């Protein structure tokens, strides 16, 4: 190897290649989208979320990014029941001083988070609110 080739190689080591930069950018987008719904979305949901934000990625690409970062969705929709989901996603980690506070928190979880924003496989992985708007048209 020539001396100029060696020094050109050394200069390239200090910055990211295009592929490394694209992977880094994707990892940032996936981590941000994963954190938004409290870490409950799998690769299918995150792919749809990113698509809505204008970022087109394949589900397998998103899944690979999740694996690289150690992001694991907390639910398995085919196996969970409503009360298990309620306990795992809402009750654990929630500290309420009174029973009324707990009732209010559970009501908010069901009406705001679970019923409106969760994506369901039965309606094409869109939220019930979006599904109702789609059916109204």
QUIKAWO-V417359 format. One record per backbone hydrogen bond with DSSP energy under -1.0 kcal/mol. NH is the residue of the N-H (numbers start at 1). CO is the residue of the C=O. If there is no record, write none. Layout:
# QUIKAWO-V417359
NH_CO, NH_CO
This chain:
# QUIKAWO-V417359
6_2, 7_3, 8_4, 9_5, 10_6, 11_7, 12_8, 13_9, 14_11, 15_12, 21_17, 22_18, 23_19, 24_20, 25_21, 26_22, 27_23, 28_24, 29_25, 30_26, 31_27, 32_28, 33_29, 34_30, 35_31, 36_32, 38_35, 39_34, 46_42, 47_43, 48_44, 49_45, 50_46, 51_47, 52_48, 53_49, 54_51, 55_50, 62_58, 63_59, 64_60, 65_61, 66_62, 67_63, 68_64, 69_65, 71_66, 74_39, 79_76, 80_76, 85_81, 86_82, 87_83, 88_84, 89_85, 90_86, 91_86, 92_87, 94_91, 102_98, 103_99, 104_100, 105_101, 106_102, 107_103, 108_104, 109_105, 110_106, 111_107, 112_108, 113_108, 114_109, 115_110, 117_113, 118_113, 120_126, 124_121, 125_120, 131_127, 132_128, 133_129, 134_130, 135_131, 136_132
